């Protein structure tokens, strides 16, 4: 059952899971979430249609109905869960993974995520162990128009971008469903048609090489900003006017510039977030809270804090105004609003970001390791037992802080990696600390 992860079900289709697994998930999901209706959306991956059919068969065999919203972005499923007042929803997607992957993102009422500690483990047990008994009265599949109300919701956030020259990479993915309805046809679009084989590049903009075509477009078109969505459009990333990739935790500062001039309050960041961002947000009047990586953790924490918004290094941005969920489109509309405002004052997005960066940052470094726990323990021993850190966070790997530098080391929840982020006051110290940390980690390969 390798497909059940920390915050969704995901893997290589017909290897980690298959249509029989999906049928059983569909059958037991209404029981798990005490729901008479399950709302289902899907992306354009080549396996999504078969998964949809198996999932719906399982749901209807259990006696529950399906609300079929057709092709959808993942945030559109979150919105529809609330809009249609259902107690369960599923988006069929593998988000940013390569085309041979697929998966299921499950939410309960009010678009609250179902993660490993909030139902997925129980569902996995049911799928493995319980018997199927087809209901005497089977459910039915009902088509629902989710696009119209979701577009109406998003359109209230659409800024005037008439002073902007924008290049937009849709990654052949689900952003194509809505992007031109929101931003119009007058921008430079790349890969603006559906193709579930993702021929241009993997739909993962966090890998900088997947942004190369957008960089070329930004430079060629003299764009003010480049925008790139991932496969299911729950994440978005940006390039500045020079084609430079903007680290997504810095974009959290841009959202802070938008919100915190009007309202002070709680803001959520993940454990990998730069001090440049947290110090900037604090200066604007935010109370910054740090928490675990991953949408299933972030949404619940945002709700608990009543936070205005939150941001992650992976390019997920969460909004109180969007049921505490993440939305690539909502984030991009708000960022474009700020870019337009800044441009009217003669400030580029690149120079704005430069003005908030006060530390040298490594970005996320991945190590493919056999003995991840041993490596993490070795780092803990070296920098906590033998040293005197100013702060230690231990709720998602470790974030160990010192006066002039810090690092976070954590295991990926979705891939076979140990991930490291290092930040220091100077480039020299960053190189020194990164080398020291890397050499300890590599001993465990």
Buried (B, 14 or more C-beta within 10 A) or exposed (E): EEBBBBBBBBBBBEEBBBBEBBBBBBBBBBBBBEBEBBBBBBBBBEBBEBBBBBBBBBBBBBBBBBBBBBBBBBBBBBBBBBBBEBBBBBBBBBBBBBBBBBBBBBBBBBBBBBBBEBBBEBBBEBBEEEEEEEEEEBBEBEEBEBBEBBBEBBEEBBBEBEEBBBBBBBBBBBBBBBBBEBBEEEBBBBBBEBBBEBEBBBBBBBEEEBBEBBBBBBBEBEBBBBBBBBBBBBBBBBBBBEBBBBBBBBBBBBBBBBBBEEEEBBBBBBBBBBBBBBBBBBEBEBEBBBBBBBBBBBBBBBBEBEBBBBBBBBBBBBBBBBBBBBBBBBBBBBBBBBBBBBBEEEBBBBEBBEEBBEBBBBBBBEBEBEBBEEBBEBBBEBBBEEEEBEEEBEEBBBBBBBEEBBBBBBBBBBEEBBBBBBBBBEEEBBBBBBEBBBEBBEEBE
